[in-house]
Amino acid sequence: FAEGFKKGQIYSLKEVYSRVPRGLISKGLAILTIGQFTYLQGGPYLIEQENFNVHHTIQKGLSYGIVASMLYGICTILVSNLFMNDAKLSNKLITSGPFALHRNPFYTGFIASMGCAFAKGVSTNMFAENPNWLATGIFTIGLGLMTKGFIDYTKNDEIVLEKQFGDEYLEYKKSTPRFLPNPLNLFKRKK
């Protein structure tokens, strides 16, 4: 039973538990896409010359934020070799690198990048003479659904990880936040 649980039943458990959150994530991403198209349809946005430099700086910074946060999440998963790892389970709990800061670097990176995209729309509306608040409303709904889906998905992941790693995961879970990084964890000594 224990061997079967390690090889197949955890994967099956994850498949059963993860259907609803994946649906929320997919719906949220679809609504975000609709919001993006709505945002693009509202352009060109008229920005007064006196506000143009500030707006341009904010937009540029948020664009860098989108790319940086997405790369952070994707590179963490690729470097840690956890990409598409559900069918072939790892026998070691990874608690170093970005996983020392928080338990879900990929989800955090993805949510942060979508949050920056949302902030780009809001900042444009704040400076534009012809704001498109409909797009911002659509973005808000999409970002909310997607974030809720990721939160639910991580709760399901935690059930699986608790079954797989037991006390080791529970101890890690106590000391490491789910999404928001805790840089102080890098300075804690390993037992």
N, C-alpha and C positions, 0 to 999 in steps of 0.2 A: 504493500500500500504506500509506504513512504517513498519508494522509488517512483511509483506511478504518479504520486502527487507532485514530486519534483519535476518530472518530465512533462506530463500532460495535463494534469488537473489544474495546475495554477494557470496555465495558458487558457484552459476552458473557462475557469472562473473569471479571468480577466475579460474574455470575450462576452460572457453573460452580463457582467457588471457594467461594461463600458458602452452599451448601445445608446442609452439615453444621453449621456454627456456628449458622445460623438455627434448625435443629432443636433444638440444645441450649438456645438462648435460649428458644424456645417451651416446651420441656419444663420448663425451670427456672421460667418464669413460671407454668405450670400447677401445678407442685408448690408454689410459693409461695402460690398462690391456695388450694390445698387446705390448706396450713399455716395460712393466715389463717382459713379456715372452722373448722378444728380449734381454733384459738386462741379464736375467738368462742364455740364450743360449750363451752369450759371455764369460761366466766364465769358468774356474777360472781365475780371473784377477791377473796378476803378478805385485806385488808391490815390489819395491826395499826395502831392509831391512832398509836403512836409512830413508825412508819415511813411513815405516809401522806403527810406533807408532802414527805419526800425522794423518795418514789416518784412523787408528782404532779409535782414539779419535773423529774425525769428524763424522765417521759413527755411533759411539755409541751415540753421542749427537743428531744427526739427527733422530736416531731411537727413542730416548726419546721424541724428538719434535713431531714425528708422533703420538705417543701414547698420549702424553699430549694434543695436539691440538684436536685430535679426541674426547678424553674424555671430554674436555672442552665443545665442541659443543653439544655432545650427552647428557651429564649431565645437561647442561643448559636447554635443551628442556624438558627432563624428569622431572626435579625439578620444572620447571615453569608450568608444565602440559599443554604444547602447542603441544605435540607430536600428530600428526594426528588430529589436532583440526579444520580442515576446515569445516567439516559437522556440528559440534557443536560449534558455535561461542562463544567466550569469550565476556563478557559484560564489561570487565575492561582492559584498556591498561596497559601492564606491562612495567614499566620504571625504575625498581630497579634492584639491583644485576648486572649481566652482561649486562642487557639491559640499564643500566645507562651509561655503557662504549661505547656501540655501538648497533645499531639496529638489527644486524643479527649475533648473536654469533654462531649459528649452522653452517651457511654458512661459516663464517670466520674460524671456527675450521676445517671444512672439507677442505676448500681451503688451509689452512696452512698445514694440514697434507699431502695433495697431493704435495704441494710445497716442503716440507721436503723430500718426496720420490724422487721428481725430483732432489733435491740438492744432495741426496745420489748418484744418477747416475752420475751427473756432477763431484762430488768430486772423485769418483772412476776413471773416465776417466782422471782426472787431474793427478792422481798418478800412473795409470796403464801403464805398458809397452805395453799392448795390449788393448787400449781403444775401446769402442763400441759406437761411436758417432751416429750410426743409432738409437740405443735405446734412446739416449738423444734427438734426433730430433723428434722421435715419441712421447716421453714424453712431449716435448714442445708443439706440436700440440694438444695433448690430454688435457694438463693443460690449454692451451689457450681457447679451445672450452668449457671446463667445467666451467672455470671462467666467460667467456662471458655468458653462460647459467645462472649461478647464479646471475650475475649482472642484466640480463634481468628479471629473476624471481623475484628479489627483487623489481624492478620497478613495476612489476605487483602487488606484495603484497602491495606496497605503495598506489596504486590506490584504492585497496580494503579497506585498513586501513583508508585512507582519507575519503572515503564514510562512513565507519562505525563509526569513532571517530571524524571526522571533525576537528575543531580548536585545540582540545587537541592533536591530532596526528601531526598536522602541527607545533605546538609549540615544541613538542618533536623532530620532524624531523629537525627543525632548530638548535637545541642545541646538537644533538647527531649524530655522524658520522655513515655512513652506515656500513662500514666494519672495518676500523682500530680503535682500542680502544682508547678512550681519558680518561686516568686516572684522569684528573682534574675534570671530571664530578662527580666523587664520593664525591668531597668536596663542590660541589655547594649545596646551601640550597634550599630545596623544598619550593615552594610558597604555 
